[in-house]
Amino acid sequence: MDEQQQEQQRVTEVIEKIDEQKQHTEDLYHKAHQETSQVERNYSQNAKVNLIEADDRIETHAEIQQQKGLVARAVENEAILKRQIDELSDLQKSPYFGRIDIKDADEPDIESLYIGISSFADRDGNFLIYDWRAPISSIYYNGTLGKVKYDTPAGMMETELIKKRQFTINHGEIQHMFDTNETVGDELLQRALGEQNDEYMRNIVATIQKEQNDIIRDVYSDLLVVQGVAGSGKTSAILQRIAFLLYHSRTSLNADEIVLFSPNKLYSRYISDVLPSLGERNMRQLTLAEFFSRRLEGMQVQTLFDRFENQHQLTEYEQNLIDFKESQDFIELIQAYEKQLSTKEIKFTNINYRGEIFFSKEQIQAIFETFPLSMSNKERLLKTKNALIKLLQKRVNQEIKQDWVQNQIDQISDEKYHGLVGTRHFKSYDEENHFIGRQIVDKEFQIIDDAIFNNYFIDSYSQYADFLSQIDLGDFDWQKVAKAFTDAIELHQIHLEDAAPMMLLRDLITGSGTNRKFQYVFVDEMQDYSVAQLMYLKHAFPRAKFTLLGDSEQTLFKDVTEPQILLAKLKQAFHVKRANLITLNRSYRSTAQITNFAAALLPDGHKIQAFSREGDLPKVIIADNEQQAVVDMTNLCRDELQQYGTIAILTKNMAESEHVATLLHELKPSLLNDGDRSLPKGIVVLPIYLAKGLEFDSVIAYNVSEANFPGRLWRGTLYTIASRAMHQLHLISIGKVSNLITQIKPDQFSFQKSFNITPHKSQKLDE
């Protein structure tokens, strides 16, 4: 037999063993499901018992708690078996994608190891497939033929890599097989990258490149910064990194201890299948606006989308003020202000209950002032909180004796009694009565307890306004700035640039706001975050290692920041021991023609390397007026739908997207906004800031005219639009094309005056 026949025979044998294991696991699952159903029936029957005698009540409650535990264990066991079945089902279709032949110096034989998305061993314990995250598997991604080293828990190991083979296996059949010295050969990549866009992002385990593997397996850096050009696979690599960390630190890390800050909800849904496809639970995921809103309850925090929508309307003065508020210097001013804050300068406020004062600000300040000045403000505030809690408990004890409490006790139902008393024993009726009364009053006064616990007796907003009014730097009217902030707060609104510094000031004064549970924080599209915001995230998650990824070239509506400058700011701001910068300059998403065009929009675009997947040149279509532009877009969409599943019309803001969707109503396009969670097939219209992190088969850039995209501040926006396209890119201009495009070499794109007329290449754009 030739080698492919031998490999196919092995695939067939491995799949037969996977089938056996799957059948065995399914049998266990069905038994577990029956046990779960039986336990749930027992729980349902026992939960209906409702007796009056106290002893019977206690016995019934204990039985219910026991049944709850049994149900929880049965459900968990069933879920584990279901995950194993899903994992085996995936292995059935494509058990592995790689093979490495290695020979250790002290071993006479060559060993063949097969790499897949998860490990699989036969009943004798022989590993037939190695998980791609296993230490030995790193050879497949990093090693070239010859002597190689790989990291293990026991230290660095050395072996000789004799062969590296790659497979494309579909439903148990080897479709392609070839040997290579590279991480992943171009043939396999060409095939993978040439596919159409999916509704969800695919995992890239079979096509991980060496530089992506360096990101995935970094377990040492406290701060890992990934600067990757559009389409470089940085987001995919980060998700594989999360999967790797969960595998590497299985006993000390779980998915609930990892948080990913996503650019929007649409993106969150787009990447939601990657980790489950690798057998891992998704990490926690939220947007910056959601994070701020949770910490500033009751406030409407300006979102990044609001910022993007209004960015081009800002005056130079307003933009300079925002830039200063979002700088490290501004955060350091906050820290200095808090350190010198005197007792009289702290802004206390009343704690109210049912519209009346429960603890007055004067009373709270008086308590605060009883503690020694030698203590820090946060220490004195902690003692103030404890004193207020004691006063609250005293009030609770007084309130228990009130008639309204006794009336509620007399009317209590058996079910509520169970919930309050549980399995407790009481020596007398009075003791039981007092216990239940305390539960009732505690619940009634919970709002007061929450206010004390959350430091609501500190007026953080007035404190921040006071801080603003005392600044004497720059060419800004700080009294006016402070008033503008206060006026916005009156309307329950807070601007994005004020959210992080205001929360930091509150946390520094109160000694709160930190979450030490999280071990890893990931921030995607980091170029959209200010240094101040990132510094606050570091404050909020002090124990976490940070991974920041983005593309400095995709900065919207402002000039591009060099990656080295950004890294220098972050290293200084984060005060970390081990910082690492990994740069990804090769783009895989788009055809070489689209990548080269997008790169040419940037001053340092020569650094971007296009993957050698060939396609059509981007086309610039010049329409004389809006009516002609509509005809061109309609023809384009109908033409592209013949070949592709998703056509995106990208605009520079939401108002433009709404306008385009109205113009093309006959095509019934899907208009997407920041509330959407799914990416439909067909024609979609959306502003560019919602498309960040996404990719589409075909992209139509709307109105790339000089009037609409004037000056260098828009080049990042145009680059981001162009780099969303996988296979086709068209740019429609109503009138004269933006100079950002016309300055590109003419061999990087073609142009035409309408969809049906193609001028000669030598014809000038402005003719």
N, C-alpha and C positions, 0 to 999 in steps of 0.2 A: 504493500500500500504506500502511496505517496504521503507526504507529511500532512497535507490538509485532510486526507481520509483518516489518518491516525488521530488528528486533533478532533475531527468530527465524531469519531468513535468515542473519544474521551468525553466530549460534550454530552453525547447520548447517555453514556454510563452515569455521569454525574447527575444529569436531569432525572434519571430513573431513581437514584438514591434520594434526590430532593423530593420526588413524588412520594416515595415511601415515607419519608420524614413528615411531609405535609399531611398525608393520610393519617398517620399516627397522631399528629398534633390536632387535626380536625376531630378525631375521635375523642381526644381529651377535652377539646373545646365543647363538643356537644354534651359530654358528661358534666362539665363545669356549668354549662348553660342550664341544664336540668337541676343541678344543685342550687344555683342562684335562684331559679324560679321557686323551688321548694322552700328555701330560706325566706324569700320574699313573701310567700303565702303564709308561713308561720308568723312572720312579723306582722302581716296585715291582720291575722286573727287575734294575736296577742294585744295589738294596739287598740282593738275595739273594747277590751275589758275596761270597765269603768265602775269600780266599787266605791263604797262610801267609807267603810271602816279604814282607819289610818294604817293599820298593819297590812291590810290587803293592798292599799294604795302603794305602799313602799315596795312590797313584793312585786306588784305589777310593773312599777317603774323600773326596778332592777332587771326584770325579764325583758322589758322593751329595750333597755340599753344594751343588754347582751345580744339581742336579736339584731340591733343596729350594727354592732361590731361584726357579726356573722355575715350580714348583707354586704358590708363594705369589703370584707376580705374576699367574699365570693365574686363580687363585681370586679375587684382588682385582678384576681386570678384569671377570670374570663377575658379581661382586657389584655393581659399579658399574652395569653394564648392567641388572641385575635391578631395582635401585632406580629407574632411569630408566623402565623399563617400568611399574612400580607407580605412579610419579608420573603418567605419561601415562594410565594406566587411570583414575586419580581425576579427571583433567582431562576425560576423555571423558564422564563422568557429569554433571559440573557444572564447566564450564571457568572460569567466573568468577561473582562475586556482586555486583559493583559497577562503575559507570562514572562517570568524572568528565570534564567538558568544561572545558578551561582555555584561556586566551588570554594569552600573554606580551605585554608592552607593545611589544616591538620586532618582533612577528610579526603578519602580517595575518589569518591564519586561526585558527579555533578547532580545538583538537586534542582528540580523544576518546581517553581511556585506560581500559582495562578491567582491573579488579583481581581476582585469583584467588589460590589458595593457593600457586601457584608460577608462575614466568615461562615464557612460551612464545613462540618466534619462528619465523617461517617460514624457508624455505631461503634467502631473500634477506636475512635478518637483520632483517626488520621485526617489531617486538614486537607480538604480537596480545594477549598477556596480561602484566600486570605483577605481580610478586610483591608480596603484601600488605606485606612488610617493606621494600620499596624506598623510598628517601627521598620520591619523588613521591607514593607511596601514602598517606603520612601526611595528605595533604589530604583524602582520603576520610573519615578518622576524626575529624580535628580541625577541618576547615574548614567554614565556613558560606558561603553564596553571597556573592560580592564579592571584594575584595582579600584574599589569603591569603599567608602565608609558610610555607616549609618548609625544614628543615635538610638540608644535603647535605655531603659531604666537602669541598666547595669553599667552604662557608659558607652563610649564609642566602640563600635565593632568594625572589623575589616573583612572583606571577602572579595572574590573576583567575579565580575559580571561577564558571563560567557555569551548570553543571548538575551535580547529583548524583543518580544513578539507582541503584536497587537491584533485584536479581533473585533469584528463587528458581527455579533450573534443576535439573530432575531427569531423568536419563537423556536429556539433550539437548533437553528440552522446557521452554520458559519457562512456569512455572506461575503466577508472580506477577511483576509489574513495576510500579514506581511511582517517582516523583520525590519528593525530600525535601530539606529544608534541615538536617535533623538528622543525627547520626552514623548511627543506624540507626532507621528509623521504627517506631512502636509496632506497626504491622501485622505487620512481619516478626518483631519480638520476640515478639508474642503467639503467633504460629504456632510459633516455635522453643521457647518456654518451655512451651507447652501439651502438648508431646510427653511420652510416658512415659519413665521412667528406664531408662537402658541399663546393661549390665553394666560398661561402661567409660565414663569421662568423655569427652565430645565436645569437640573443639576449637571455640572460639567466634570464629574468625577473621571469619566473616561478620557477627557481631553485636557486635563490640567497641565499647564505649562510649568517649566521649572521655576520661573519667577513668581507664578501664582502659588506654587507649592511652598516657597519660602515664606509667603504670607500665612498660609494655612497652618504650618507646623511651628510657628514662632511661639514658644511658651515662656520666653525669658523677658521680653520687653514690657516695661511698665506703660510705655507710650509707643504705640506702633502707628505711624502715619503712612498711609498708602496714597500716593499721588499717581493717579492713573488716567490716561487719556480716555476719551469717550470710546466705549466698546472694547476696552482692554480686559474685561472680565473681572474687574475689581469687586463688584457686588457679589457675583457668583463665588469668587474666591473667599470672600468674607463669610458667606453662608456655609461654605465647606469648612472654613476655619472654626465656626461655631460647632459644627458637627464633630470636627477633630478634637476640639477642647472637651466636649462632652464625653468622647470616647477615651481620651488621654487621661482625664481626671474623673473617671466614672464614680469613684467612691467619695469624692470631695466636692463635686460640682453637679448641679442639676439645672435644667432649662430655666427654672424660676429665678435663678441667680444671675441671669444674663438679660440685659435690656438693649434693644436696638432702637435708636431714634431714626425714624423714617421721614422722608420729605413730605409724604401725603398718604392718605388712606388707599388711594388707587394703587400706589406702589406697594403698600403693605400687603394688599391682596395678591398682587402680581407675584411676589416672592414667597407666598405662604405655603407652596407645595414642595419647596426644595428640601427642607429638613425632614418632613414626613416621608419623602421619597427615599431618604437615607436611614429611616427607622428611628428618627429622633423627634422629640416633641419640639414645637416652636418655642423660641424664646419670647420674652415679653416684648411688645412692640408698641410704640406710641410716637406721636409727633411732638415737636417742641411746644406747639400751642396747647396740646392736651396736657403736657407736663406742667406748663405754667398755669393753666386754668385750674388744675387740681390743687395747686399750691396757693392760688389766689382765688379761693372760692367766692363766688358772687361777683367776680370781675369779668368783664369781657376783654380778654387779652387780644391785642392785634395779632393776626396770623402773618406768616410769611407771604401768603397770597394777597392779603390786604396791603402788605408792604410792596410787593411786586406791582400791584395794580396802581399804586399811587407814586411809585418811585420816580417816574419820569416827570411828575408834576412838581417835585420839590425844587425849591430855590437853592442856590449854592449855600446860603446861610443855613438853611434847614438841614441840608445834607452834611455840612461840616459839623453841625451840632450833634446829629445822629452818630457820625463817625467818632466824635470825641466820647460820647456816652457809651459807645460800644468798645472802647479801647481798654488796654491794661492800665493805663494811667488813671482812668476814671475809677476803676475798681480799687486801685491803691489809695485814691482819695477817700473812698468809702471806708476802707480799713483804717486809715488815719483818723477820720472823723469819729468812728466808733471808739477808738482807743482813748481819745481825749474827752469823751462825753461825760459831763458831770451829772449828778443826781437831778438837779433842777432842770436839766435840758432834756431828760427822758420824757417822752410824750405818753402819759397814761390816759386811759379812757374808761368810761363806766362799763360794768357788766350788767346788762339789763335782763329782766325776766317779766314776760307778759306786759311789756311796755313801760315797766317801772324799774327804777334803779335798785339792783340787788347789792352790788358792791360799787361804791362811788370811786371815781378816779382819785379824789382827795384821800379817801380811806386807804386805797391801795398804795399811793405814794407814801403815806405816813408809815405803813408797814415796811415798805422798802427802805425808808430812811432809818429804821431802827437797827439795821444791820451795819456792821463796821465798814468804814470807808476803805480799810485795807483789803477787803474782798473786791474781786472784779464785779463788774455790773451783772454778768451772767450768773455768777455765784449768788449775788444778792437777789436776783430775780427768781432763781430756783428756790431760795428760802422763802421768798414772798409767795410763790405758788403753793408751797407746803403749808404756809400759814393760812392762805385762803381756803385750802382744802379742809383744814381743821375747822375753820369757821363755818364752812359749808356743812360739815358733818354735825357740828353743834346745832345748826339750824334744822338739819334732817331729824335729829333726835327730838327736837322740840315739836316738829311738825307731825311726827308719828302719833302724837296724842290728840291731834285735831279731829273734829267730828267727820270731816270729809274722808279721812283715811279709814276710820272705822266703818263708814257706810260702804266703802269699796270692799273692805274685808268681808262684810256680811253678804255681799252680793257676788262673791267670787265663785266661778264655775269649777267643777271638778277638774276639767282639762287644764285650766289656768293654775289651779292648786298644784297639780302634778308638776307643771313647768317651774313653779316657784320653789316648792319644797324639796322635790327630788327624793333622795333616800334618807333625809335627815330625821333624827329622833329628837323629840322635845320632852323636857321633864314636866312641863305644865302647859295649860292652855294659854297663860299669859306670855310664856316664852315663845310659843308658836305664833301668837297674835302679834307680838313685837317684831318677830322675824319677817312675817308677811308684810306688816306695815312698813318696815324699812325698805323692802323690795319695791313697794308701791311708790314711796316718796323718792327713793333713789332714781327710779325711772322718770318721775315727774321733774326732778331737778337735774336730769342728765345733761340738759342744755347748758346749765351753769358749769357743771363739771367739765364738759367739753371746752367751754370758753376759757376756763383756767388752764386746762391741759394744753390747749393750742395757743396760749399767750395772747388771747384776744383783748386783754386788758392793756396791751401796748398798741398805741395808734401808729402802726408802721408807715402809713401813708403820710401822716403829718410829720413824722420823723424824717422821712425821705425829702419832703418839701422843705423842711428846715435845713437839711443838708444842702440841697440845691441853692437855697437862698444865701448860704455862707460861702459859696465858691467864688473865687476871685481870679479866674484864669481865662485866657482866650478872649476873643472879641464877641462875647455873648452877654446878653442882658439876663443875668441869672435870676433876678427878681421876677422878671417876666416869664422865664422858663419855669420857675417854681409855681407861679400862678396858673400857667397853662396845665401843668401836671395836676394841680388841685382841682381845676375846673373839669378836667377829664374824669377824675376820680368821683366827682359829684354825679357824673353821668354813668358811674360804674364801668368806666373804660380806662384802659392803660395801654400806652404805646409799647411796642415790642422792645424798643431800646431802653425803656425804663424798667421792664419786668425783672431782668436778672439782677441789676444793681440794687433795686428796691428790696428784692427777696434776700439778697446777701446781707444787706444792712439789718433787716429783721432777724435773720438767723444769727448774725454776730452778736447782736444785743441780747437775744434770748437764749443763745446756746443750743438752738434747735436746727431742724432742717436737713440733718444728715441721715443717710440710710447706709448702714454698714453691712447689710445683708448681701448686696450685689458684688459679685467678684469681677464681672466684665461689663464694660459699657462700650457699645459700638455706635458711632455717629456716621451716617451716610450723608453725602452731599455737604461735607464739612465747609466748603467754600461759602455756603449760605449762612453760616453761623459766625457771629462776631467772637472776638477773643474774650470779651466779657461774658458772653453766654457759655462758652466752653469752660471758662474759669469757674463759673457758677456750677456747672455740671460736675466739675472736679471736686468742688466743695460739697455738693450734695451726695456724691458717691466716693467718699474718701478712701475706701479700701479697694476700690475697683481698679483693674488695669484697663486702659483706654485704647481702643482701636478707632482711628479717625480715617475716613476714606473720602476721596472726592477728586475733583478735577478743577484746579485753579483757573483753567481756561473757560470753564462753564459758568463763570460769574455773570449774573444777569444785570443789565442796566448800569453797570459801572466798569471801570477799567480792570484789566486782569492783574492779579497779584502773583508775583513769582513764587513758585513752591518753596524755594530756599528761604525767602523772607518770611513766609507763613510758618515754616518749620521753626525758624529762629524765635519767632514770637511765642509759639506754643511751648517750646522747650523751656523758655524763660518763665512763662506763666505757670506751667504745671509743676516745676521744681522736681523733676523725676530723675532717678539715677540711671535708668536704662531706657534710652529713647532710640528708636530705629525708624529710618525713612526708607521705604521701598518704592521705587518709581517704575511704573508700567508704561512704556512708550509705544508698545505695539497694539494696534487696534484690530480686533477680529470681527466686530459686528458687521461692518459695511464692506461692500466691494472696494477694491483698491481705488477705483475711480472716485467713489464718493468720499472715501477717507482722505485722499490727496486733495480734493476740492475743499473739504472742511478744514484741513490743516493749513491750506493756503490763505485762509481768512485770518490766521493768527501771525503775529510778528515772529514767533519762534516755532512756527508750525513744522519746520524742517526736522524737529526732534521726533515727530510722530512717524512711526513706521507702519505702513499699510501691509496687511496680510495679502498674499498673492491670490485673491479670489477675484476673477475678472468680471466685469459687468459693463453696462452702458455709462457713458459720461452723463453727469448731471446736466439737466436742461434748464435754461433760463428762458421763460416765455414772456414776451413784452406785449401787454395789452394796452390799447389806446385809452380805454376807459373801463369803468367798473362792469358795464354790460358785457364787454368783450371778455373780461376776466371771468365772469360767471360762465360764459360759453366754454372757455378754455378749461375751467375746473370741472365742469360737467362732463365734457368729452374725456378728460383725463381720468376721472373717477370711473366712468363706464368702461374705459379701455383697461385700466389697471385691475378692475374687479374680475376681468376674464382670467387673470393669472394669479392674483394674490388675494389672501384672506382679509388683510387689514390695510386700509388706506387712511392715513392720518393727515388732516389739514391743520397745520400748526400756525398759530397767530402769536402776536406779541403780548396780547392781553385778553381779558374775558370779554370786554365790550366788542372787540373785533371778532372773537369767536361766535358770539351771539349773532352778530351781523352776518357773518358768513353762513351760519346755519340757516338763517332766514332766507338768504339769497339762494341757497341750494335745497330749499324745502322739498322740491320734487324728488330728489334723491333720497329723502328721509334719513339724513345723517344723524348720528348720535352726538349730541352736544354734551360734553363732559365738564363737570365743575368739581370744586374741592370736596364735595360731599359724596361723590361717586366712589364705589368700592370695587367695581368690576370693569374690565376692559372688553367691550363687545366686539364682535367681528363686524366686518363691513366698513362703512365710511364713518370715521369719528372726527369731530372737530373739537380742539381744545387749545388753551393758551400754553405757551412753551414751558412755563414753570410747573405745570401739571404733568408734563411729559418727561420730566427729569427721571433718569433711571429706567425709562421704558424704551422699547424699540418697536418698529413697525416695518412691515414688508415694503411699503411705499410711503413716501412723505411728499406732501405738497406744501411748500412754504408760501404763505399768503402775503402778497404785496411787499416784496423786497425792494421797494422803490427808494430813491434817495430821500424823498420826503418822509418816508416812514421809518427808515433806518439811517439817519444822518450821523456821521462822526464815529470815532473809535470806541465810544462807550457802548456801542451796540454790537461790536464784533463778537463778544462772548455769546450774546443771544443768537446771532446768526450761526455761529459755530455749533451751538447746542441744537438748534433746529436741524441743521444739515446732518449732524452725527446721529440723529434718531433713526435714519433710514438704513435698512438692511440691503435692499436690492435695487430700489429705484428712488431717485430724487429729482423733483421738479420744483422750480422757483418761479412764481408768477409775480411780475412787477407791473403795476399800473403806472405807466409813464416811465421816466428815466430811472434806470437801475441804480441801486445804491453803489457809491464809490468803493465801498468795502468789497464788493463783488467785481466791479470792473477793473480794479487794480490787480486782480489775479491773472496769471498767464493764460492766454486764450486757449491753449491746448488742454486746460484742466476742465473745460465744460463746453457745451455747445449752446446755441440760443436760436430762438425763432420768434417771429412777431405775432404769430397766432398758432394754435394747435395744429392747424392744417397746412401751414406754410413754413417750410424749412429753408432759410436763407443760406447762401454759401458761407463757408467758415471765414472767409476773408472780409465779410461784411462787418461793419462796425456796429456796436451795440446801440449807439446814440443816433444812428441813421433813421 
